[in-house]
Amino acid sequence: MTVIAFEKWQALGNDYLVLEEDRLPAPLTADQVRALCHRHFGVGADGVLLLARTSDAGFVADLRIFNPDGSEAELSGNGAREAIMYLHRHGWTDRRQFSIRTVAGEIRPTILDETRCRVDMGRAKLHSAKDFPSGGPDGRGELAGRTFQFVSIGNPQCAIAVEDPDALDLGAIGPDIEHSPLFPNRTNVSFYAPLDEHAIRARIFERGVGETLSSGTGATGAAVAHVLRGGSSPVTVRLDGGELEVEVEDDLHVNLTGWALPVFRGEIDLP
Ligand SMILES: N[C@@H](CCC[C@H](N)C(=O)O)C(=O)O
């Protein structure tokens, strides 16, 4: 038996288990991630956040992000805010502005108060040879009769403007888009509808997860797509689990603001 200590967090209902690498008896495996995230046989979560101390003075921690299917994601907007607020509450740093390193690169949070932070996520890109190789420089494409906007926020996002996101059965249409051959690394999908110049309603189907109550990078992908189609920054994104604010600069530099809270901590024995 392996005993794994965790703290469960959620941000707009997007829940993650935070693990500290130093406290693991052995390197985390994909099987363990699947077992931890399982909603009936494990703790239950939309993913795992693995935090490691780093000797690089420029960073407070290295953050790795795993989906419930055991795959590793380059970035998560909600997961990053949960990890950031965890680092703040657990005293890894007393600075209100710092950097952490993810597979997608550096992200720079500013702690706003005890539950909220604003995260500089870097520049969104509309082209990725790795994630959407057949895409042109504008990232536009068509799939099963729907026009989409590809956006890379470190991880791949396919944002689709629809009339009424609430009328869709995401569980039925999400998997074919996630696994489309257009996206060799699979993709996250956001279905959104503009509410006004500065607001959209969005629902999310995540790569390696399925439908979730919210996604920070999904919200960011949809906000970038909204701005490219005439909307204006900042964009308030109304998700099933609450609202996020996304600032999109002219060069597509994005900042994401929202809350994250701990739920409970514990230990689980895994075979
Ligand atoms: N929940 C997320 C995104 C998590 C990663 C995603 N499933 C992927 O595989 O890229 C968020 O808040 O951004």
The ligand as a MOL file (V3000), in Angstrom:
LIG
                    3D

  0  0  0     0  0            999 V3000
M  V30 BEGIN CTAB
M  V30 COUNTS 13 12 0 0 0
M  V30 BEGIN ATOM
M  V30 1 N -9.2460 22.6750 -15.8720 0
M  V30 2 C -8.3510 23.3160 -16.6870 0
M  V30 3 C -7.6480 22.6750 -17.7880 0
M  V30 4 C -6.9640 21.3690 -17.3590 0
M  V30 5 C -6.1310 20.7360 -18.4100 0
M  V30 6 C -6.9130 20.2450 -19.5880 0
M  V30 7 N -7.8530 19.2130 -19.2920 0
M  V30 8 C -5.9230 19.8100 -20.6710 0
M  V30 9 O -5.7490 18.6040 -20.8930 0
M  V30 10 O -5.3240 20.6950 -21.3050 0
M  V30 11 C -8.3020 24.8060 -16.5950 0
M  V30 12 O -8.8550 25.3450 -15.6330 0
M  V30 13 O -7.6740 25.4500 -17.4260 0
M  V30 END ATOM
M  V30 BEGIN BOND
M  V30 1 1 1 2
M  V30 2 1 2 3
M  V30 3 1 2 11
M  V30 4 1 3 4
M  V30 5 1 4 5
M  V30 6 1 5 6
M  V30 7 1 6 7
M  V30 8 1 6 8
M  V30 9 2 8 9
M  V30 10 1 8 10
M  V30 11 2 11 12
M  V30 12 1 11 13
M  V30 END BOND
M  V30 END CTAB
M  END
